[in-house]
Amino acid sequence: MKLIYRAPIERFKKSLTEDNLWLYILSLALKEEICEQDVPRLIFEKFGFLPGKFTTGRVIGILKEKGYAKADKRQGKKSYITLEKGKEELQKMRNLIKETTEALEKI
């Protein structure tokens, strides 16, 4: 089996986008309920990558199950909104990115 080589920036971009879908999903629903079926399109429009519908639904389900988001209905469709616990996780992520960026800039 031949291994597929990815340039470092390609690996980083994947890990920052597709592999961390939760941060985009929680960010979308900070201020208002978001219809679950709209999430892939909104992520593409706002963040420039298109996640799969199955993966998106799975991540939303886990976020709701663990108390980071709350299930709701919007115009009769499944929707969700980010809860305080999810907002706290987003703030931790922002702090980590800031600290990492500052450390890299010092080198």
DSSP file (Angstrom, degrees, kcal/mol; ACC not computed):
  #  RESIDUE AA STRUCTURE BP1 BP2  ACC     N-H-->O    O-->H-N    N-H-->O    O-->H-N    TCO  KAPPA ALPHA  PHI   PSI    X-CA   Y-CA   Z-CA
    1    1 A M              0   0    0      0, 0.0     2,-0.4     0, 0.0     0, 0.0   0.000 360.0 360.0 360.0 128.3    0.0    0.0    0.0
    2    2 A K        -     0   0    0      1,-0.0     2,-0.2     0, 0.0     0, 0.0  -0.731 360.0-130.1 -90.0 131.1    1.4    3.4   -1.0
    3    3 A L        -     0   0    0     -2,-0.4     2,-0.6     1,-0.0    -1,-0.0  -0.564  17.7-127.3 -78.7 141.5    1.1    6.2    1.4
    4    4 A I        -     0   0    0     -2,-0.2     2,-0.4     2,-0.0    -1,-0.0  -0.797  21.3-141.8 -91.2 124.8   -0.3    9.5    0.2
    5    5 A Y        -     0   0    0     -2,-0.6     2,-0.4     0, 0.0    -1,-0.0  -0.713  16.7-171.0 -87.6 133.4    1.9   12.5    0.9
    6    6 A R        -     0   0    0     -2,-0.4     5,-0.0     2,-0.0    -2,-0.0  -0.981  27.7-114.5-120.8 136.9    0.3   15.7    1.9
    7    7 A A    >>  -     0   0    0     -2,-0.4     4,-2.1     1,-0.1     3,-0.6  -0.323  34.6-108.2 -61.7 150.9    2.2   19.0    2.2
    8    8 A P  H 3> S+     0   0    0      0, 0.0     4,-2.5     0, 0.0     5,-0.2   0.871 119.6  52.3 -51.3 -41.7    2.3   20.3    5.8
    9    9 A I  H 3> S+     0   0    0      1,-0.2     4,-2.6     2,-0.2     5,-0.2   0.866 107.6  52.5 -66.8 -33.9    0.0   23.2    5.0
   10   10 A E  H <> S+     0   0    0     -3,-0.6     4,-2.1     2,-0.2    -1,-0.2   0.917 111.1  46.4 -66.0 -42.7   -2.6   20.7    3.5
   11   11 A R  H  X S+     0   0    0     -4,-2.1     4,-2.4     2,-0.2    -2,-0.2   0.912 113.6  49.3 -63.6 -42.8   -2.5   18.6    6.6
   12   12 A F  H  X S+     0   0    0     -4,-2.5     4,-2.1    -5,-0.2    -2,-0.2   0.922 110.0  50.4 -63.5 -44.8   -2.8   21.7    8.8
   13   13 A K  H  X S+     0   0    0     -4,-2.6     4,-1.3     1,-0.2     5,-0.2   0.913 111.5  48.5 -61.3 -43.0   -5.7   23.0    6.8
   14   14 A K  H  <>S+     0   0    0     -4,-2.1     5,-2.5     1,-0.2     6,-0.3   0.919 112.6  47.8 -63.0 -43.8   -7.6   19.6    7.1
   15   15 A S  H  <5S+     0   0    0     -4,-2.4    -1,-0.2     1,-0.2    -2,-0.2   0.823 114.0  47.7 -68.4 -28.7   -7.0   19.4   10.8
   16   16 A L  H  <5S+     0   0    0     -4,-2.1    -1,-0.2    -5,-0.2    -2,-0.2   0.671 127.5  21.9 -84.7 -17.4   -8.1   23.0   11.3
   17   17 A T  T ><5S+     0   0    0     -4,-1.3     3,-1.4    -3,-0.3     7,-0.2   0.691 130.7  22.6-111.6 -85.7  -11.3   22.5    9.2
   18   18 A E  G > 5S+     0   0    0      1,-0.3     3,-0.9    -5,-0.2    -3,-0.2   0.840 123.8  51.5 -58.6 -38.6  -12.7   19.1    8.6
   19   19 A D  G 3 <S+     0   0    0     -5,-2.5    -1,-0.3     1,-0.3    -4,-0.1   0.591 116.6  40.6 -79.0  -9.1  -11.1   17.5   11.7
   20   20 A N  G X>  +     0   0    0     -3,-1.4     3,-1.3    -6,-0.3     4,-0.6  -0.289  68.3 144.1-130.7  47.8  -12.4   20.2   14.0
   21   21 A L  H X>  +     0   0    0     -3,-0.9     4,-2.2     1,-0.3     3,-0.7   0.769  59.2  75.2 -58.5 -29.3  -15.9   20.7   12.6
   22   22 A W  H 3> S+     0   0    0      1,-0.2     4,-2.8     2,-0.2     5,-0.3   0.850  89.8  55.6 -55.6 -38.1  -17.3   21.3   16.1
   23   23 A L  H <> S+     0   0    0     -3,-1.3     4,-1.6     1,-0.2    -1,-0.2   0.858 110.2  44.8 -69.9 -31.6  -15.9   24.8   16.3
   24   24 A Y  H <X S+     0   0    0     -3,-0.7     4,-1.9    -4,-0.6    -1,-0.2   0.884 113.7  50.2 -74.0 -39.7  -17.6   25.9   13.0
   25   25 A I  H  X S+     0   0    0     -4,-2.2     4,-1.0     1,-0.2    -2,-0.2   0.932 114.1  43.7 -65.0 -46.6  -20.9   24.3   14.0
   26   26 A L  H  < S+     0   0    0     -4,-2.8     3,-0.4     1,-0.2    56,-0.2   0.881 111.3  55.4 -66.6 -37.2  -20.9   26.0   17.5
   27   27 A S  H >< S+     0   0    0     -4,-1.6     3,-1.3    -5,-0.3     4,-0.3   0.882 102.1  56.8 -62.9 -39.1  -19.8   29.3   16.0
   28   28 A L  H 3< S+     0   0    0     -4,-1.9     3,-0.3     1,-0.3     4,-0.3   0.844 110.8  43.4 -61.4 -33.6  -22.7   29.4   13.6
   29   29 A A  T 3< S+     0   0    0     -4,-1.0    53,-2.2    -3,-0.4    -1,-0.3   0.023  77.8 109.5-106.2  27.1  -25.3   29.1   16.4
   30   30 A L  S <  S+     0   0    0     -3,-1.3    -1,-0.2    51,-0.2    -2,-0.1   0.898  95.0  17.6 -66.8 -40.2  -23.9   31.5   18.9
   31   31 A K  S    S+     0   0    0     -3,-0.3     2,-0.3    -4,-0.3    -1,-0.1   0.613 130.0  18.3-111.6 -16.7  -26.6   34.2   18.5
   32   32 A E  S    S-     0   0    0     -4,-0.3    50,-0.2    48,-0.1    -1,-0.2  -0.989  83.5 -87.0-153.2 158.9  -29.5   32.4   16.8
   33   33 A E        -     0   0    0     -2,-0.3     2,-0.4    48,-0.1    48,-0.2  -0.391  40.5-153.0 -65.0 144.3  -30.9   28.9   16.1
   34   34 A I  E     -A   80   0A   0     46,-2.4    46,-1.6    -5,-0.1     2,-0.3  -0.982  16.7-121.2-122.9 132.0  -29.6   27.3   12.9
   35   35 A C  E >>  -A   79   0A   0     -2,-0.4     3,-1.5    44,-0.2     4,-0.5  -0.567  21.8-136.1 -69.0 129.1  -31.4   24.7   10.9
   36   36 A E  G >4 S+     0   0    0     42,-2.3     3,-1.2    -2,-0.3    -1,-0.1   0.850 101.6  59.2 -57.9 -37.0  -29.3   21.6   10.8
   37   37 A Q  G 34 S+     0   0    0     41,-0.5     4,-0.3     1,-0.3    -1,-0.3   0.729 103.3  54.0 -67.7 -19.1  -29.9   21.1    7.1
   38   38 A D  G <> S+     0   0    0     -3,-1.5     4,-2.6     1,-0.2    -1,-0.3   0.586  83.3  91.1 -87.1 -11.3  -28.3   24.5    6.3
   39   39 A V  H <X S+     0   0    0     -3,-1.2     4,-2.8    -4,-0.5     5,-0.3   0.906  83.3  48.5 -59.3 -50.8  -25.1   23.9    8.2
   40   40 A P  H  > S+     0   0    0      0, 0.0     4,-2.2     0, 0.0    -1,-0.2   0.928 115.3  46.2 -56.4 -43.5  -22.9   22.5    5.4
   41   41 A R  H  > S+     0   0    0     -4,-0.3     4,-2.7     2,-0.2    -2,-0.2   0.922 113.1  49.1 -63.2 -44.7  -23.9   25.3    3.1
   42   42 A L  H  X S+     0   0    0     -4,-2.6     4,-2.7     2,-0.2     5,-0.3   0.890 110.0  51.1 -64.0 -39.5  -23.3   28.0    5.8
   43   43 A I  H  X>S+     0   0    0     -4,-2.8     4,-2.9    -5,-0.2     5,-0.7   0.922 111.7  48.1 -63.1 -42.7  -19.9   26.5    6.6
   44   44 A F  H  X5S+     0   0    0     -4,-2.2     4,-1.3    -5,-0.3    -2,-0.2   0.936 115.1  44.9 -62.4 -45.8  -19.0   26.6    2.9
   45   45 A E  H  <5S+     0   0    0     -4,-2.7    -2,-0.2     1,-0.2    -1,-0.2   0.890 125.3  30.6 -66.2 -40.1  -20.2   30.2    2.6
   46   46 A K  H  <5S+     0   0    0     -4,-2.7    -2,-0.2    -5,-0.2    -3,-0.2   0.799 134.5  23.2 -91.7 -30.6  -18.6   31.5    5.7
   47   47 A F  H  <5S-     0   0    0     -4,-2.9    -3,-0.2    -5,-0.3    -2,-0.2   0.509  97.2-118.4-121.4  -7.3  -15.5   29.4    6.1
   48   48 A G  S  <<S+     0   0    0     -4,-1.3     2,-0.3    -5,-0.7    -4,-0.2   0.647  77.4  90.2  84.4  15.8  -14.7   28.1    2.6
   49   49 A F        -     0   0    0     -6,-0.6    -2,-0.2    -9,-0.1    -1,-0.2  -0.989  64.0-134.7-141.2 154.2  -15.0   24.3    2.9
   50   50 A L        -     0   0    0     -2,-0.3     2,-0.1    -6,-0.1    -9,-0.1  -0.886  19.1-161.2-114.2 104.9  -17.9   21.9    2.5
   51   51 A P        -     0   0    0      0, 0.0     2,-0.1     0, 0.0    -7,-0.1  -0.443  31.1 -97.0 -78.7 157.8  -18.3   19.2    5.1
   52   52 A G     >  -     0   0    0      1,-0.1     4,-2.3    -2,-0.1     5,-0.2  -0.408  24.1-127.2 -71.6 150.1  -20.4   16.1    4.5
   53   53 A K  H  > S+     0   0    0      2,-0.2     4,-2.6     1,-0.2     5,-0.2   0.894 108.3  51.2 -65.2 -40.6  -24.0   16.1    5.6
   54   54 A F  H  > S+     0   0    0      2,-0.2     4,-2.3     1,-0.2    -1,-0.2   0.949 112.9  44.3 -63.0 -49.0  -23.5   12.8    7.5
   55   55 A T  H  > S+     0   0    0      1,-0.2     4,-2.6     2,-0.2     5,-0.2   0.907 113.3  51.8 -62.6 -42.2  -20.5   14.0    9.4
   56   56 A T  H  X S+     0   0    0     -4,-2.3     4,-2.5     1,-0.2    -1,-0.2   0.938 111.0  47.2 -59.8 -47.8  -22.1   17.3   10.2
   57   57 A G  H  X S+     0   0    0     -4,-2.6     4,-2.3     1,-0.2    -1,-0.2   0.886 111.7  51.2 -61.5 -39.7  -25.2   15.6   11.6
   58   58 A R  H  X S+     0   0    0     -4,-2.3     4,-2.2     2,-0.2    -1,-0.2   0.926 110.9  47.3 -64.3 -45.1  -23.1   13.3   13.7
   59   59 A V  H  X S+     0   0    0     -4,-2.6     4,-2.6     2,-0.2    -2,-0.2   0.918 111.6  50.6 -64.2 -43.3  -21.1   16.2   15.2
   60   60 A I  H  X S+     0   0    0     -4,-2.5     4,-2.3     1,-0.2     5,-0.2   0.919 109.6  52.2 -59.7 -42.9  -24.3   18.2   15.9
   61   61 A G  H  X S+     0   0    0     -4,-2.3     4,-2.5     1,-0.2    -2,-0.2   0.908 110.8  46.4 -59.2 -44.0  -25.7   15.1   17.6
   62   62 A I  H  X S+     0   0    0     -4,-2.2     4,-2.3     2,-0.2     6,-0.2   0.915 110.8  52.6 -65.9 -43.2  -22.7   14.7   19.8
   63   63 A L  H  <>S+     0   0    0     -4,-2.6     5,-2.6     1,-0.2     6,-1.4   0.891 113.1  44.5 -60.8 -39.6  -22.6   18.4   20.7
   64   64 A K  H ><5S+     0   0    0     -4,-2.3     3,-1.2     4,-0.2    -2,-0.2   0.926 112.5  51.6 -69.0 -44.5  -26.3   18.2   21.8
   65   65 A E  H 3<5S+     0   0    0     -4,-2.5    -2,-0.2     1,-0.3    -1,-0.2   0.854 112.0  46.6 -60.6 -36.2  -25.8   15.0   23.7
   66   66 A K  T 3<5S-     0   0    0     -4,-2.3    -1,-0.3    -5,-0.1    -2,-0.2   0.416 118.5-107.8 -91.0   1.4  -22.8   16.4   25.6
   67   67 A G  T < 5S+     0   0    0     -3,-1.2    18,-0.4    -4,-0.3    19,-0.3   0.654  89.0 113.4  86.5  16.1  -24.6   19.7   26.5
   68   68 A Y  S   <S+     0   0    0     -5,-2.6    15,-2.4    -6,-0.2    18,-0.5   0.701  85.0  20.5 -89.0 -22.2  -22.7   22.0   24.2
   69   69 A A  E    S-B   82   0A   0     -6,-1.4     2,-0.4    13,-0.3    -2,-0.3  -0.944  74.6-130.7-141.8 161.0  -25.7   22.7   22.0
   70   70 A K  E     -B   81   0A   0     11,-2.6    11,-1.4    -2,-0.3     2,-0.1  -0.951  20.2-124.4-120.4 134.0  -29.5   22.4   22.5
   71   71 A A  E     +B   80   0A   0     -2,-0.4     2,-0.3     9,-0.2     9,-0.2  -0.455  42.7 153.1 -71.7 145.8  -31.9   20.8   20.1
   72   72 A D  E     -B   79   0A   0      7,-2.4     7,-2.5    -2,-0.1     2,-0.4  -0.905  39.7-110.7-156.0-178.2  -34.8   22.9   18.9
   73   73 A K  E     -B   78   0A   0     -2,-0.3     2,-0.4     5,-0.2     5,-0.2  -0.990  22.3-173.5-126.1 136.7  -37.2   23.3   16.0
   74   74 A R  E >  S-B   77   0A   0      3,-2.6     3,-1.6    -2,-0.4    -2,-0.0  -0.965  79.1 -18.2-132.4 115.2  -37.2   26.3   13.6
   75   75 A Q  T 3  S-     0   0    0     -2,-0.4     3,-0.1     1,-0.3    -1,-0.1   0.874 128.6 -54.3  54.4  39.5  -40.0   26.5   11.1
   76   76 A G  T 3  S+     0   0    0      1,-0.3     2,-0.3     3,-0.0    -1,-0.3   0.525 117.1 111.4  76.9   6.6  -40.7   22.8   11.7
   77   77 A K  E <  S- B   0  74A   0     -3,-1.6    -3,-2.6     1,-0.0    -1,-0.3  -0.816  79.1 -91.7-113.2 153.0  -37.2   21.7   11.0
   78   78 A K  E     + B   0  73A   0     -2,-0.3   -42,-2.3    -5,-0.2   -41,-0.5  -0.378  57.6 161.9 -58.8 132.7  -34.5   20.4   13.2
   79   79 A S  E     -AB  35  72A   0     -7,-2.5    -7,-2.4   -44,-0.3     2,-0.3  -0.886  20.8-158.6-143.7 175.4  -32.3   23.2   14.5
   80   80 A Y  E     -AB  34  71A   0    -46,-1.6   -46,-2.4    -2,-0.3     2,-0.3  -0.977   4.3-155.2-153.0 162.1  -29.9   23.8   17.3
   81   81 A I  E     - B   0  70A   0    -11,-1.4   -11,-2.6    -2,-0.3     2,-0.3  -0.991  31.5-105.4-140.7 146.2  -28.3   26.7   19.3
   82   82 A T  E     - B   0  69A   0    -53,-2.2   -13,-0.3    -2,-0.3     2,-0.1  -0.527  35.2-148.8 -74.2 132.6  -25.0   26.9   21.2
   83   83 A L    >>  -     0   0    0    -15,-2.4     4,-2.2    -2,-0.3     3,-0.5  -0.418  32.9 -93.6 -93.4 173.1  -25.3   26.7   25.0
   84   84 A E  H 3> S+     0   0    0      1,-0.3     4,-2.3     2,-0.2     5,-0.2   0.871 125.9  56.4 -55.7 -40.2  -23.0   28.3   27.6
   85   85 A K  H 3> S+     0   0    0    -18,-0.4     4,-1.6     1,-0.2    -1,-0.3   0.883 108.7  47.5 -60.7 -38.8  -20.9   25.2   27.8
   86   86 A G  H <> S+     0   0    0     -3,-0.5     4,-2.2   -18,-0.5    -2,-0.2   0.874 109.4  53.0 -69.0 -38.3  -20.3   25.4   24.0
   87   87 A K  H  X S+     0   0    0     -4,-2.2     4,-2.1     1,-0.2    -2,-0.2   0.883 107.1  52.7 -63.7 -38.7  -19.5   29.1   24.2
   88   88 A E  H  X S+     0   0    0     -4,-2.3     4,-2.1     2,-0.2    -1,-0.2   0.894 108.4  50.3 -64.3 -39.9  -16.9   28.3   26.9
   89   89 A E  H  X S+     0   0    0     -4,-1.6     4,-2.2     2,-0.2    -2,-0.2   0.900 109.0  51.6 -65.6 -40.3  -15.3   25.7   24.7
   90   90 A L  H  X S+     0   0    0     -4,-2.2     4,-2.5     1,-0.2    -1,-0.2   0.900 109.0  50.6 -62.6 -39.9  -15.1   28.2   21.8
   91   91 A Q  H  X S+     0   0    0     -4,-2.1     4,-2.5     2,-0.2    -2,-0.2   0.901 108.6  51.7 -65.5 -39.8  -13.4   30.7   24.1
   92   92 A K  H  X S+     0   0    0     -4,-2.1     4,-2.3     2,-0.2    -1,-0.2   0.905 110.3  49.8 -60.2 -41.1  -10.9   28.0   25.2
   93   93 A M  H  X S+     0   0    0     -4,-2.2     4,-2.6     2,-0.2    -2,-0.2   0.923 110.0  49.9 -64.5 -44.7  -10.2   27.3   21.5
   94   94 A R  H  X S+     0   0    0     -4,-2.5     4,-2.5     1,-0.2    -2,-0.2   0.919 111.4  49.3 -59.5 -43.7   -9.7   31.1   20.7
   95   95 A N  H  X S+     0   0    0     -4,-2.5     4,-2.8     1,-0.2    -1,-0.2   0.911 110.8  49.8 -61.9 -42.9   -7.3   31.4   23.7
   96   96 A L  H  X S+     0   0    0     -4,-2.3     4,-2.6     2,-0.2     5,-0.2   0.917 111.2  48.3 -63.6 -43.9   -5.3   28.3   22.5
   97   97 A I  H  X S+     0   0    0     -4,-2.6     4,-2.7     2,-0.2    -1,-0.2   0.918 113.1  48.6 -62.9 -42.5   -5.0   29.7   19.0
   98   98 A K  H  X S+     0   0    0     -4,-2.5     4,-2.6    -5,-0.2    -2,-0.2   0.937 113.1  46.6 -62.8 -47.1   -3.9   33.1   20.3
   99   99 A E  H  X S+     0   0    0     -4,-2.8     4,-2.3     2,-0.2    -2,-0.2   0.902 114.2  48.1 -62.5 -41.6   -1.3   31.6   22.6
  100  100 A T  H  X S+     0   0    0     -4,-2.6     4,-2.4    -5,-0.2    -2,-0.2   0.923 112.0  48.7 -65.8 -44.5    0.0   29.3   19.9
  101  101 A T  H  X S+     0   0    0     -4,-2.7     4,-2.1    -5,-0.2    -2,-0.2   0.921 111.9  49.3 -61.5 -44.6    0.2   32.1   17.3
  102  102 A E  H  X S+     0   0    0     -4,-2.6     4,-1.0     1,-0.2    -1,-0.2   0.900 111.1  49.8 -62.5 -40.8    2.0   34.3   19.9
  103  103 A A  H  < S+     0   0    0     -4,-2.3     4,-0.5     1,-0.2     3,-0.4   0.908 111.3  48.6 -64.6 -41.6    4.5   31.5   20.7
  104  104 A L  H >< S+     0   0    0     -4,-2.4     3,-0.8     1,-0.2    -1,-0.2   0.845 107.6  55.3 -67.6 -33.1    5.2   30.9   17.0
  105  105 A E  H 3< S+     0   0    0     -4,-2.1    -1,-0.2     1,-0.2    -2,-0.2   0.741 100.5  60.5 -71.8 -21.6    5.8   34.6   16.3
  106  106 A K  T 3<        0   0    0     -4,-1.0    -1,-0.2    -3,-0.4    -2,-0.2   0.638 360.0 360.0 -78.2 -15.0    8.4   34.8   19.1
  107  107 A I    <         0   0    0     -3,-0.8    -1,-0.2    -4,-0.5    -2,-0.1   0.493 360.0 360.0 -76.8 360.0   10.6   32.2   17.3
